């Protein structure tokens, strides 16, 4: 048991470090159900059994426990319900069950919910009593290490058990060979008894509690007596003298011969040995029809009795060649085969439907290190993300299979590993086929394209998907859907021929599970190929909910890629209420394109349907630009509240200048490092002294001209002389104004400036 729990620890540590919530695992055993809860850090934990409720809490822990997968492997007979708490969970018992708890390696708390009348070697929690332990103290009082069930009143929860002094045995020391044999016998006996106890096969006989001295460990090899007689030589025992013990129970995998050192999964089930799944040797070199013919002739004996041995061989032969439905049909001919060969039935279901039944025991064997790991991964639709998966046993098992099975199973395993997030292992699964001289099947090409897409190689992925689509093979429709989605996400064009091919598959497979996906892909392909009339018409033929979602996607495509005329035709003919269900980012993009095309009022109407709280920089900046275009400076300033940045300062300055606050506009332009606009705002502010425009090369001469008085020199006398002087001054003024108007620095956009 200690070795088993240590293996559980090693397999579970990556999960505990990765998940935010601690995952509660479960396993069904004979007479009891087991829950295993990770113990974060060195924290105190408590278990209280009151009535039908068992409460488990951890002090100082607030991330909660994930109990979503508890009922995947146990029934509700003993554990009727389980409710998570911020620092633990509450178990509602479905029977008059007793509960035992102990901690393992200071990392996990194990709760065993035991049926009434079932005797266990662990101590039960008394009713209405709190078991309060810490990892340091609980490890020494591990009830799993007790030889018999002791009343809890005999040993206090936090008291340490101190062994008594070792007794002195009056016997000769053992020889080296005897000590080795004895140690091996003790090791195997301990392991077998622990396995049998865990499975509920062994229960202690009721009786009075034994004294603590009976449980003291005695190291026989350390006892030496000076007056002991010399050891009597004994013959060396044969190699198989300690290999004659094995404990099995009904919890073992049916129909499989197990060894004493077989490993166990986290759920407590024994991992089948590789010899039990030696599929490559379930057939010989004779032709298929000859092998099946010989076995079918032996299938029924006299009086029409089924020959179970021949039926099992025939089912294995069918599995060797990948005929799942035929294998299931043979195994279901006999009740005994149905119950004893459940694993073969599940493997046959994988060949027939792609997954195993929900109640298959393969789901609980995915962490095994034998060949069954491959079938456990293929038994699921996806591997999930609740725990870490080691793909190496499955990949090794895949390489042992015949080539025809690898062609079928390698792409399925690769796609499951890729969905789990392990692109490296997914590529490794396909390399078992790439090394073969034969052409890759379409399923493998599709898996290759998905791996390339996951790695960011869009061009390689689209080329691979297009290749599969052109093969006109089993996976061509699925590849077409993936090709359309990939090109739309990458903003790549789609040809009308591709859209027509998707339409053909959509009509052919309309009654299959892939039918809705093909219809959706067809509508999107029409939009990306520029056929928006057909795309909008096709979206209306779908279900109401699907049509609404699809039209949102069509408006996104319309905004991103449609020509201006087509875009305005579909947008302007609709009322603003038609766009209320669009996501926020689509509304902003739609309003931005309308504004760029000169339809500021329509853009403002669409933006007004978006709440300004919480404030979004993109939405508020666009709303401010639209307001300035519609000569609404006060609304523009309101839209820019709490918005910072250089672009916001420029828009805010334009709004101030449009409202006539030229001095404030000058300060904002200077803050935005726009010196030209700042000088113009200073000129319009009519405060030359404040802004020191007299030194400006553009406005300085004009200011000097406006401040200068036309003075007639004293030496000039007469009307004509004074008139000539005035004309000269006027000509100089005209030249100064002309230089002002032709200055390159004033070639700025003055549309937002009031004169």
Secondary structure, DSSP 8 states (H G I E B T S, - for coil): -HHHHHHHHHHHHHHHHH-SSEEEEEEEETTEEEEEEE--SS--EEEEEETTEEEEEETT--S-EE-TTGGGTS-TTTEEEEEEETTEEEEEESSS-EEEEEEETTTEEEEEEE-TT---SS-B--TTEEEEE-HHHHGGG-GGG-SS---GGGS-TT------------S----HHHHHHHHHHHHHHHHHHHHHHHTT-------S---GGGG----GGG---TT-----------GGGG-------TTS-TT----TT--B-TTS-B---GGGG-GGGSS-SS-HHHHHHHHHHTSB-GGG-B-HHHHHHHHHHHHHTT-HHHHHHHHTT-HHHHHHTHHHHHHHHHHHHSS--TT-GGGG-TT-SSTHHHHHHHTSS---SSS----HHHHHHHHHS-HHHHHHHHHHHHHHHHHHT-HHHHHHHHHHHHTSSS---HHHHHHHHHHHHHTT-HHHHHHHHHHHHHTTSTTHHHHHHHHHHHHHHTT----HHHHHHHHHHHHHTTTSTTHHHHHHHHHHHHHHTT-HHHHHHHHTTS-HHHHHHHHHHHHHHHHHHS-HHHHHHHHHTS-GGGGTTS-HHHHHHHHHHHHHTT-HHHHHHHHTTS--SS--HHHHHHHHHHHHHTT-HHHHHHHTTT--SHHHHHHHHHHHHHTT-HHHHHHHHHHTT-HHHHHHHHHHHT-HHHHTGGG-TTTHHHHHHHH------TT--SHHHHHHHHHHHHHHHHHHHHHHHT-GGG-S--TT---
